[in-house]
């Protein structure tokens, strides 16, 4: 029976986060290179990436490089040189957005189509597969049914986000940051207009909502739907968070590791995407890491309301309600255990999120040094659990590889053979002075005891076989040195045994979805233009100055609908009073007009003329 590997893909802001992800169960990590990653603030040196690759390959895990910005003519040549350097240090794949790279002389490294390439239809994913992509990151907005349709039309591995922050616009189709502030989201410089406060008005100028975060979304959490997603055809489950710290990566990775392990254990058709087992000293809980509230987005509900309209900040976990309060303290109805130093927050009477530090805790009584306490009946959230954070900081090597060890002796040495669950085998010899034992019969027990002390390594000894003369005395220090040499040698053997999948692009003339290209296709260099021409595009309706030169730009195109979010969508509530349109959003940067394509359940935001 053929088994299907299931991949848990975690983010790495830096080397520390990448190692934390691998140690806490990731089958793969994605990380930004020195330049050209879609998170400009998360670049990494080649030296650090090489260290991460070496560590990941120890567990047969992969490292994907997010080379997923758009390039100009000069930059793309530099990006190709960088691609060769990344290939040379062992990276497993490049996640890319710019199709111009497919016209260049790339190394034989696998290419993954970034979610920035706007992968929403079977036709688009089919095209990407046929031109050479080995994995495709699907749009976050897809439903289970849409994923099934894509799976039935393609065979390329499908990757889906399952956790973390959400962009309100379709990825790769958000231009507001570039047009308004000159910072292109497609070049890793997003100014996060979706996290601004906006006032919503109707066509007559009447205020519908004032100063709310009307484009800010809750964070994605599809943990309840992983099994259904596997059945729909998803094989790679991606955690968002290349700007998050290592504690976030540890907790969220460990949570999904446990979840996927349970699913894989119950289905013989599935297999792990890498090697090793994890044991955690803490109970993973995603409520305790950064989150703006949770949503399953549009996976099951086409008119879901995923907005986080009151704040774009992290709420954390709701822990209770205020039952009594005075100026310097308040007590809670709660089952949570509170700690001195916990970070708490609540919405005040005006709807503003207020933070408060638990300076001292006595049971459910919280003492603080702020000017006022929350009122009775206020819901309290904890966005910093100091005890949980301490456990995360102390969590290091949670992942291990089981090995079988065999110790034999020759005339003047000891030999140690190590074999692991992937059938990687290594052997070392150590010269050893031997004496007649004063107490015969205890040598084997001592050797096994010392060999099993594998702490500080990635190995855990499953069995020990010993063939040593029981009349011989061997110093404990000699066995310890043999163990150290054997495990060091086996670590190298595992890294050298890793087989990286490679893929050499074969150019073809598969037809693009249209004979016309527009600014929505994100063509920013001559190589990308050549790519689309080779694939049948004959008309390029693109301003020479780029998106800023276009006359009428869809600044955002979203599946999210403000009318649905506010309960004023006529499809959801036919009796609701219709607002005079067009509706507008206003913030400190300008006035934006909203269009509603109700047939497609989409919303478009444009600059008001």
Legacy VTK file of the C-alpha trace (Angstrom):
# vtk DataFile Version 3.0
C-alpha trace
ASCII
DATASET POLYDATA
POINTS 609 float
0.000 0.000 0.000
1.392 3.378 -1.013
1.730 5.829 1.847
1.288 9.571 1.503
3.706 11.814 3.428
2.115 14.598 5.468
4.266 17.666 6.012
4.148 20.130 8.898
5.775 23.336 7.641
6.859 25.922 10.201
8.167 29.486 9.896
11.691 30.590 10.741
12.442 34.246 11.324
16.057 33.301 11.963
18.337 30.385 12.788
17.081 30.181 16.374
13.462 29.909 15.233
14.347 27.387 12.551
16.153 25.108 14.984
13.269 25.482 17.446
10.809 24.464 14.729
12.786 21.337 13.810
13.311 20.397 17.462
9.578 20.707 18.122
8.463 18.523 15.250
8.439 20.433 11.955
8.922 18.299 8.850
10.087 21.417 7.008
10.797 25.065 7.708
10.653 28.100 5.450
13.094 30.945 5.948
14.062 34.161 4.206
17.446 34.522 2.436
19.689 37.604 2.802
17.499 39.451 0.264
14.275 39.072 -1.719
12.036 37.423 0.882
8.427 38.628 1.205
9.207 39.634 4.786
11.896 42.268 4.340
12.580 42.316 8.086
13.331 38.580 8.199
16.465 38.083 6.103
19.180 35.609 7.064
22.819 35.025 6.185
23.870 32.088 4.045
25.971 30.848 6.953
22.938 30.648 9.251
20.820 28.991 6.582
23.535 26.381 6.037
23.550 25.602 9.773
19.787 25.228 9.713
19.945 22.957 6.664
22.457 20.707 8.389
20.294 20.465 11.513
17.090 19.858 9.552
18.640 17.144 7.412
19.621 15.289 10.572
15.915 14.500 10.915
15.335 14.151 7.162
13.459 17.462 7.377
13.581 20.092 4.643
14.457 23.777 4.398
12.539 25.924 1.920
13.796 29.368 0.992
11.228 32.153 0.630
12.688 33.918 -2.412
9.203 35.212 -3.065
9.345 38.879 -4.015
9.047 40.532 -7.420
12.267 41.642 -9.134
13.379 44.289 -11.570
15.781 43.354 -14.386
18.919 43.877 -12.339
17.607 42.216 -9.172
16.514 39.033 -10.896
20.066 38.371 -12.064
21.240 38.793 -8.468
18.415 36.502 -7.314
19.581 33.774 -9.708
23.113 33.986 -8.302
21.627 33.720 -4.831
19.581 30.692 -5.890
22.782 28.900 -6.898
24.392 29.745 -3.551
21.349 28.442 -1.687
21.420 25.251 -3.725
25.129 24.802 -2.970
24.553 24.975 0.802
21.862 22.303 0.616
18.513 24.141 0.555
15.683 21.880 -0.583
13.407 24.242 -2.507
12.749 27.853 -3.454
9.343 29.407 -2.804
8.901 31.962 -5.573
6.390 34.448 -6.937
8.169 35.974 -9.938
7.675 33.872 -13.073
10.711 35.535 -14.591
12.873 33.112 -12.622
11.614 30.274 -14.816
13.305 31.937 -17.789
16.673 32.020 -16.012
19.485 29.543 -15.498
18.435 28.105 -12.157
20.143 25.229 -10.349
18.277 21.887 -10.271
16.363 22.861 -7.148
12.662 22.302 -6.634
10.362 25.299 -7.062
7.284 25.956 -4.957
4.648 28.432 -6.124
4.127 31.015 -3.389
0.615 31.897 -2.282
1.568 35.309 -3.724
0.979 33.811 -7.184
-2.767 33.871 -6.415
-3.503 30.155 -6.571
-7.286 29.930 -6.420
-8.465 27.817 -9.344
-7.844 24.333 -10.782
-6.757 25.964 -14.046
-4.107 28.109 -12.336
-2.679 25.277 -10.260
-2.731 22.959 -13.276
-0.740 25.520 -15.254
1.824 25.893 -12.455
2.266 22.132 -12.243
2.741 21.801 -15.998
5.426 24.500 -16.168
7.500 22.811 -13.473
6.427 23.688 -9.929
6.814 20.815 -7.463
4.492 22.225 -4.772
1.802 24.910 -4.798
0.754 27.073 -1.852
-2.991 27.553 -2.175
-4.856 30.774 -1.453
-6.070 31.012 2.129
-9.613 31.846 1.023
-10.410 28.446 -0.525
-13.161 26.202 0.730
-12.792 22.465 1.211
-14.807 21.909 -1.952
-12.524 24.201 -3.961
-9.484 22.349 -2.640
-11.058 19.057 -3.716
-11.652 20.449 -7.193
-8.019 21.527 -7.473
-6.849 18.123 -6.217
-8.972 16.270 -8.758
-7.494 18.334 -11.610
-3.830 18.120 -10.528
-1.248 15.816 -8.963
1.200 18.417 -7.599
1.507 18.460 -3.771
-0.840 21.070 -2.282
0.235 23.262 0.596
-2.242 25.178 2.757
-1.923 27.643 5.607
-3.520 26.309 8.780
-2.539 28.835 11.436
-1.519 32.446 11.894
-2.153 35.951 10.610
-4.413 36.553 7.613
-4.081 39.101 4.817
-7.487 40.576 4.040
-6.682 40.735 0.316
-6.019 37.799 -1.937
-2.264 37.269 -1.666
-0.369 38.886 -4.514
-3.378 41.070 -5.328
-2.905 43.776 -2.665
-1.557 47.047 -4.046
-2.694 49.629 -1.495
0.635 49.750 0.321
2.557 50.268 -2.926
0.188 52.840 -4.464
-0.406 54.907 -1.337
2.867 54.636 0.574
5.363 53.376 -2.018
5.959 50.159 -0.045
5.097 47.124 -2.141
3.601 44.123 -0.374
4.793 42.045 -3.332
8.336 43.119 -2.518
8.157 42.344 1.192
7.487 45.879 2.404
3.778 45.827 3.319
2.684 48.815 5.417
-0.288 46.815 6.764
-3.137 49.092 5.750
-5.481 46.274 6.785
-4.609 46.982 10.438
-5.643 50.682 10.242
-8.711 52.224 11.848
-11.356 53.207 9.294
-14.665 55.030 9.289
-17.341 53.554 7.028
-19.803 55.936 5.331
-22.627 55.487 2.856
-23.083 57.496 -0.366
-24.875 60.291 1.498
-21.982 60.687 3.929
-23.776 59.017 6.819
-21.423 57.266 9.235
-22.152 53.556 9.443
-19.165 52.623 11.639
-16.699 55.040 13.168
-13.006 54.462 13.872
-12.959 50.675 13.833
-10.481 48.163 12.389
-12.830 47.274 9.571
-10.254 45.446 7.412
-8.431 43.655 10.224
-8.989 39.911 10.449
-8.739 37.421 13.248
-5.984 34.842 13.008
-6.428 31.594 11.122
-6.919 28.375 13.081
-7.857 25.296 11.060
-6.816 22.776 13.699
-10.347 21.344 13.837
-10.298 20.663 10.094
-6.881 19.088 9.457
-8.291 15.612 8.904
-10.852 16.954 6.411
-8.129 18.888 4.627
-6.028 15.740 4.257
-9.057 13.966 2.806
-9.522 16.904 0.403
-5.959 16.483 -0.875
-3.730 18.742 1.225
-0.328 17.244 2.036
1.577 20.223 3.481
0.242 22.199 6.451
1.811 25.618 6.844
2.053 27.782 9.932
2.304 31.529 9.238
4.759 33.552 11.278
8.135 34.521 9.822
8.097 37.591 12.069
7.218 35.621 15.219
9.723 34.668 17.927
10.983 31.213 18.834
8.514 30.737 21.695
5.608 31.166 19.285
7.232 28.711 16.872
7.823 26.132 19.619
4.284 26.214 20.966
2.369 26.265 17.672
4.627 23.699 15.988
4.339 21.345 18.957
0.553 21.730 18.960
0.185 20.740 15.316
2.840 18.048 15.655
0.732 16.280 18.250
-2.418 16.764 16.204
-0.891 15.363 13.012
0.734 12.470 14.875
-2.694 11.352 16.089
-4.167 11.541 12.594
-1.237 9.691 10.998
-1.329 6.974 13.670
-4.990 6.298 12.830
-4.490 6.111 9.061
-2.057 3.534 7.626
-2.134 5.342 4.266
-0.349 8.335 5.794
3.260 8.693 6.869
5.377 11.302 8.567
7.205 13.820 6.415
10.468 13.415 8.347
12.124 11.299 11.029
12.173 11.290 14.796
9.712 11.483 17.666
8.853 14.358 19.978
8.212 14.492 23.707
7.310 17.876 25.178
7.835 19.138 28.715
4.884 21.518 28.304
1.317 21.162 27.078
1.078 22.991 23.730
-1.743 25.543 23.721
-2.178 27.954 20.811
-4.464 30.158 22.923
-1.371 31.162 24.859
0.511 32.453 21.818
-0.145 35.608 19.803
-3.636 35.637 18.336
-6.281 38.207 17.494
-9.060 35.722 18.077
-9.475 32.703 15.835
-11.318 31.983 12.609
-11.593 29.092 10.174
-11.995 31.794 7.500
-13.901 30.496 4.445
-13.024 26.814 4.644
-16.625 25.835 5.376
-18.677 29.060 5.439
-18.632 31.179 2.251
-20.060 34.207 4.077
-18.108 33.910 7.297
-17.432 36.929 9.517
-13.709 36.699 10.335
-13.130 40.357 11.219
-11.375 41.553 14.367
-12.926 45.006 14.319
-12.054 46.196 17.817
-8.302 45.699 17.830
-5.484 44.411 15.610
-3.520 43.394 18.711
-3.222 40.031 20.387
-5.909 39.164 22.932
-4.524 35.806 23.995
-6.826 33.571 26.030
-10.000 34.690 27.779
-9.554 33.731 31.429
-12.524 35.174 33.302
-14.860 37.992 34.242
-14.309 40.690 36.861
-16.513 40.076 39.910
-15.189 42.842 42.169
-12.822 45.771 41.699
-11.256 48.658 43.573
-8.683 51.178 42.445
-5.617 48.969 42.843
-6.970 45.435 42.379
-9.738 43.293 40.968
-10.921 39.737 41.466
-12.001 37.288 38.779
-14.409 34.467 38.277
-11.848 32.165 36.711
-10.518 28.636 36.646
-7.121 29.815 35.368
-4.053 29.835 37.594
-2.657 33.373 37.622
0.978 34.312 38.212
2.861 37.387 39.300
3.879 39.262 36.161
1.116 37.930 33.877
0.072 40.278 31.091
-3.688 40.889 31.026
-5.929 43.003 28.827
-9.553 44.069 28.490
-11.826 46.399 26.565
-12.809 49.487 28.529
-16.216 51.191 28.384
-15.155 53.068 25.242
-14.137 49.877 23.424
-10.390 50.533 23.689
-8.092 47.608 24.456
-6.279 48.266 27.740
-3.294 46.319 29.014
-2.608 45.678 32.695
0.226 43.830 34.383
-0.517 41.546 37.299
2.052 42.963 39.678
0.970 40.555 42.411
-1.541 37.729 42.486
-3.345 36.185 45.429
-5.564 33.392 44.129
-8.001 35.109 41.768
-7.206 38.583 43.101
-5.003 40.691 40.821
-3.063 43.662 42.207
-1.670 46.187 39.743
-0.064 49.644 39.570
-2.312 51.199 36.936
-4.523 54.239 37.498
-7.762 52.273 37.440
-9.200 48.768 37.414
-11.592 47.191 34.920
-15.247 47.465 35.853
-17.286 44.636 37.307
-18.463 42.291 34.533
-15.507 43.042 32.226
-14.078 40.103 30.274
-10.354 39.648 30.985
-7.831 38.124 28.596
-4.304 36.934 29.282
-1.820 37.604 26.485
1.271 36.800 28.546
1.400 33.744 30.797
4.778 34.033 32.509
4.752 30.429 33.771
3.980 29.057 30.300
6.582 31.360 28.750
9.202 30.035 31.163
8.380 26.469 30.122
8.719 27.418 26.455
12.082 29.082 27.021
13.349 25.953 28.769
12.097 23.650 26.014
15.024 22.784 23.756
15.730 19.335 22.274
12.290 17.694 22.304
12.933 15.553 19.258
15.001 12.395 19.147
15.975 9.536 16.861
15.889 6.012 18.266
18.971 3.891 17.647
20.104 0.342 18.237
23.697 0.007 19.460
26.000 -2.994 19.231
29.304 -3.137 21.120
31.930 -5.712 20.175
35.599 -6.092 20.977
38.660 -6.867 18.935
42.124 -7.649 20.157
43.042 -4.090 21.126
39.912 -2.023 20.564
36.174 -1.676 20.989
33.785 -1.321 18.081
30.448 0.473 18.256
27.827 -0.020 15.549
24.820 2.310 15.480
21.703 1.780 13.370
18.616 4.024 13.410
14.994 3.682 12.319
15.809 4.873 8.794
18.377 2.054 8.507
21.303 4.456 8.497
24.316 2.580 9.841
27.652 3.769 11.189
30.670 2.204 12.867
33.550 3.522 14.982
36.479 1.857 16.701
38.370 3.005 19.759
41.625 1.529 20.998
41.125 0.379 24.562
43.414 -0.988 27.241
41.930 -4.062 28.860
42.650 -5.606 32.214
41.364 -8.646 34.021
38.331 -7.681 36.060
38.615 -7.942 39.826
34.855 -8.580 39.873
34.003 -10.539 36.699
30.476 -10.443 35.301
29.750 -6.716 35.680
31.300 -5.345 32.505
28.267 -5.689 30.208
25.930 -3.987 32.669
28.321 -1.065 33.058
28.767 -0.711 29.295
25.014 -0.715 28.652
24.416 1.803 31.429
26.968 4.229 29.980
25.914 3.754 26.355
22.309 4.593 27.222
23.374 8.011 28.546
22.594 9.794 25.306
21.516 13.099 26.840
22.761 16.143 24.977
22.433 14.346 21.640
19.536 13.852 19.215
19.650 10.092 19.851
17.783 7.857 22.234
19.026 4.298 22.660
16.388 1.647 22.068
18.501 -1.480 22.451
22.082 -2.344 23.321
23.799 -5.554 22.227
27.113 -6.315 23.924
29.682 -8.936 22.965
32.524 -8.342 25.434
34.443 -10.787 27.578
32.947 -10.512 31.069
36.381 -11.199 32.572
37.707 -7.957 31.098
37.694 -4.632 32.941
37.184 -1.486 30.819
37.310 1.991 32.384
34.027 3.911 32.396
35.782 6.857 30.741
36.646 4.651 27.769
33.002 3.680 27.239
31.948 7.308 27.566
34.458 8.307 24.902
33.286 5.475 22.649
29.680 6.652 23.051
30.618 10.238 22.217
32.562 9.195 19.116
29.796 6.840 17.983
27.005 9.402 18.247
29.078 12.162 16.650
29.925 9.813 13.806
26.318 8.721 13.369
25.159 12.343 13.260
27.496 12.922 10.312
26.344 9.680 8.706
22.717 10.785 8.884
23.456 14.175 7.367
25.470 12.582 4.563
22.763 10.003 3.887
20.144 12.687 3.270
18.963 12.624 -0.324
17.743 15.978 -1.571
15.036 15.824 -4.241
16.132 17.746 -7.305
14.297 19.041 -10.325
15.627 20.458 -13.575
13.219 22.820 -15.305
12.201 21.855 -18.815
10.851 24.870 -20.675
7.638 24.354 -22.603
4.888 26.337 -24.326
1.900 25.395 -22.171
-0.678 28.116 -22.756
-1.302 30.688 -20.045
-4.909 31.223 -18.951
-5.340 34.208 -21.268
-3.628 35.888 -24.200
-3.686 39.156 -22.268
-1.643 40.159 -19.211
-2.452 43.054 -16.856
-0.970 44.579 -13.716
-2.678 41.778 -11.758
-0.118 39.330 -13.216
2.717 41.179 -11.441
5.135 41.381 -14.370
8.031 43.597 -13.293
10.998 42.480 -15.436
11.768 41.428 -18.989
12.274 37.811 -17.972
8.711 37.583 -16.666
7.471 39.190 -19.877
9.390 36.593 -21.893
7.828 33.838 -19.772
4.279 34.966 -20.512
5.040 35.497 -24.190
6.393 31.967 -24.445
3.175 30.747 -22.879
0.905 32.482 -25.343
0.392 36.037 -24.075
0.246 38.498 -26.987
-1.128 41.605 -25.266
0.475 43.326 -22.285
-1.918 45.929 -20.902
0.520 47.163 -18.273
1.577 50.746 -17.538
5.329 51.368 -18.054
5.565 52.837 -14.532
4.076 49.715 -12.987
1.043 49.618 -10.695
1.430 53.291 -9.793
0.976 54.180 -13.439
-2.334 52.351 -13.781
-5.467 54.471 -14.093
-7.842 52.403 -11.978
-6.214 49.962 -9.584
-8.076 47.445 -7.455
-6.074 48.239 -4.328
-7.456 45.167 -2.595
-9.586 42.286 -3.824
-11.020 40.301 -0.956
-13.250 37.368 -0.146
-13.949 39.180 3.101
-17.034 41.408 2.920
-17.661 44.320 5.254
-21.397 44.095 4.676
-21.425 40.436 5.711
-19.220 41.225 8.705
-21.568 43.965 9.912
-24.738 41.952 9.280
-25.988 44.212 6.473
-25.531 41.805 3.562
-28.864 41.319 1.730
-27.869 37.748 0.827
-27.551 36.888 4.507
-30.340 39.118 5.816
-32.860 39.849 2.990
-34.917 42.166 5.211
-31.992 44.406 6.156
-32.239 48.011 5.061
-29.930 48.582 2.094
-27.319 51.314 2.383
-26.875 53.965 -0.283
-23.799 52.980 -2.267
-20.967 53.363 -2.978
-19.725 52.862 0.551
-16.406 54.456 1.465
-13.675 53.792 3.996
-11.676 56.716 5.381
-8.474 56.657 7.365
-5.526 58.986 7.841
-4.218 58.108 4.359
-7.312 58.892 2.299
-10.771 57.853 1.165
-11.373 54.480 -0.457
-14.416 53.291 -2.357
-15.873 49.810 -1.989
-17.331 47.681 -4.763
-19.287 44.516 -4.071
-19.343 41.621 -6.523
-22.141 39.679 -4.857
-22.179 36.954 -7.504
-18.612 36.018 -6.550
-18.917 37.125 -2.906
-15.961 39.466 -3.356
-15.201 43.020 -2.308
-12.876 45.443 -4.109
-11.310 48.522 -2.568
-10.262 51.409 -4.842
-8.934 54.906 -4.316
-11.884 57.320 -4.411
-11.692 59.562 -7.459
LINES 1 610
609 0 1 2 3 4 5 6 7 8 9 10 11 12 13 14 15 16 17 18 19 20 21 22 23 24 25 26 27 28 29 30 31 32 33 34 35 36 37 38 39 40 41 42 43 44 45 46 47 48 49 50 51 52 53 54 55 56 57 58 59 60 61 62 63 64 65 66 67 68 69 70 71 72 73 74 75 76 77 78 79 80 81 82 83 84 85 86 87 88 89 90 91 92 93 94 95 96 97 98 99 100 101 102 103 104 105 106 107 108 109 110 111 112 113 114 115 116 117 118 119 120 121 122 123 124 125 126 127 128 129 130 131 132 133 134 135 136 137 138 139 140 141 142 143 144 145 146 147 148 149 150 151 152 153 154 155 156 157 158 159 160 161 162 163 164 165 166 167 168 169 170 171 172 173 174 175 176 177 178 179 180 181 182 183 184 185 186 187 188 189 190 191 192 193 194 195 196 197 198 199 200 201 202 203 204 205 206 207 208 209 210 211 212 213 214 215 216 217 218 219 220 221 222 223 224 225 226 227 228 229 230 231 232 233 234 235 236 237 238 239 240 241 242 243 244 245 246 247 248 249 250 251 252 253 254 255 256 257 258 259 260 261 262 263 264 265 266 267 268 269 270 271 272 273 274 275 276 277 278 279 280 281 282 283 284 285 286 287 288 289 290 291 292 293 294 295 296 297 298 299 300 301 302 303 304 305 306 307 308 309 310 311 312 313 314 315 316 317 318 319 320 321 322 323 324 325 326 327 328 329 330 331 332 333 334 335 336 337 338 339 340 341 342 343 344 345 346 347 348 349 350 351 352 353 354 355 356 357 358 359 360 361 362 363 364 365 366 367 368 369 370 371 372 373 374 375 376 377 378 379 380 381 382 383 384 385 386 387 388 389 390 391 392 393 394 395 396 397 398 399 400 401 402 403 404 405 406 407 408 409 410 411 412 413 414 415 416 417 418 419 420 421 422 423 424 425 426 427 428 429 430 431 432 433 434 435 436 437 438 439 440 441 442 443 444 445 446 447 448 449 450 451 452 453 454 455 456 457 458 459 460 461 462 463 464 465 466 467 468 469 470 471 472 473 474 475 476 477 478 479 480 481 482 483 484 485 486 487 488 489 490 491 492 493 494 495 496 497 498 499 500 501 502 503 504 505 506 507 508 509 510 511 512 513 514 515 516 517 518 519 520 521 522 523 524 525 526 527 528 529 530 531 532 533 534 535 536 537 538 539 540 541 542 543 544 545 546 547 548 549 550 551 552 553 554 555 556 557 558 559 560 561 562 563 564 565 566 567 568 569 570 571 572 573 574 575 576 577 578 579 580 581 582 583 584 585 586 587 588 589 590 591 592 593 594 595 596 597 598 599 600 601 602 603 604 605 606 607 608
